[in-house]
Amino acid sequence: MNKNNNAITSLVLGILSIVIPIIGLILGIFGIIYANNSLNGTGNINEENKKYAVAGKVCSIVGICIQSVSIILVVSGFMLFFQI
């Protein structure tokens, strides 16, 4: 079975981007990069690896959104607390 390591890596990074705070933003960006590399590869990706790459891309996007909102909430909380 020919595995595409970029697809599995993007899935792992996408899941970690949801779970790990603050660093998850960086992991989500790398997850999208790996997913794009996997999907735009040589064209010999099988259906299972394509599913992994798409799931990794979706998880990475969700992780980036969650991390961005959490950072905005923390910054606005500090601004309101210290009355900046």
C-alpha positions as CSV (number, residue, x, y, z in Angstrom):
1,M,0.0,0.0,0.0
2,N,1.4,3.3,-1.1
3,K,1.0,5.8,1.8
4,N,1.2,9.5,1.4
5,N,2.9,10.8,4.5
6,N,1.9,14.4,3.8
7,A,-1.8,13.5,4.1
8,I,-1.3,11.7,7.4
9,T,0.9,14.5,8.7
10,S,-1.7,17.1,7.8
11,L,-4.4,15.2,9.7
12,V,-2.2,14.9,12.8
13,L,-1.3,18.5,12.7
14,G,-4.9,19.5,12.1
15,I,-6.0,17.6,15.2
16,L,-3.2,19.0,17.3
17,S,-4.1,22.5,16.2
18,I,-7.5,22.1,17.7
19,V,-6.3,20.7,21.0
20,I,-3.1,22.6,21.8
21,P,-3.5,26.3,22.8
22,I,-1.6,29.1,21.1
23,I,0.9,26.8,19.4
24,G,-2.1,25.3,17.6
25,L,-2.2,28.4,15.3
26,I,1.3,27.5,14.0
27,L,0.4,23.8,13.7
28,G,-2.7,24.7,11.8
29,I,-0.8,26.7,9.2
30,F,1.7,23.8,8.8
31,G,-1.3,21.4,8.5
32,I,-2.8,23.4,5.6
33,I,0.6,23.5,3.9
34,Y,1.0,19.7,4.2
35,A,-2.5,19.1,3.0
36,N,-2.0,21.3,-0.1
37,N,1.2,19.6,-0.9
38,S,-0.5,16.2,-0.6
39,L,-3.5,17.2,-2.7
40,N,-1.4,19.0,-5.4
41,G,1.2,16.2,-5.5
42,T,2.2,14.0,-8.4
43,G,-1.4,12.9,-8.9
44,N,-0.9,9.4,-7.7
45,I,-2.8,9.8,-4.5
46,N,-5.3,7.2,-3.7
47,E,-8.8,7.8,-2.4
48,E,-8.0,7.0,1.2
49,N,-5.1,9.4,1.4
50,K,-7.1,12.1,-0.3
51,K,-9.7,11.7,2.5
52,Y,-6.9,12.1,5.1
53,A,-5.6,15.2,3.4
54,V,-9.0,16.8,3.2
55,A,-9.8,15.9,6.8
56,G,-6.4,17.4,7.8
57,K,-7.1,20.6,5.9
58,V,-10.6,20.9,7.5
59,C,-9.2,20.2,11.0
60,S,-6.4,22.7,10.4
61,I,-8.8,25.4,9.3
62,V,-11.1,24.8,12.3
63,G,-8.0,24.8,14.6
64,I,-6.8,28.2,13.2
65,C,-10.3,29.7,13.7
66,I,-10.5,28.4,17.3
67,Q,-7.0,29.6,18.2
68,S,-7.6,33.0,16.5
69,V,-10.9,33.6,18.5
70,S,-9.3,32.5,21.7
71,I,-6.3,34.9,21.2
72,I,-8.7,37.7,20.4
73,L,-10.8,37.0,23.5
74,V,-7.7,36.9,25.8
75,V,-6.3,40.1,24.4
76,S,-9.7,41.9,24.7
77,G,-10.0,40.5,28.2
78,F,-6.7,42.0,29.2
79,M,-7.6,45.3,27.6
80,L,-10.9,45.5,29.5
81,F,-9.2,44.4,32.8
82,F,-6.5,47.0,32.6
83,Q,-8.7,49.6,30.9
84,I,-6.3,50.3,28.0
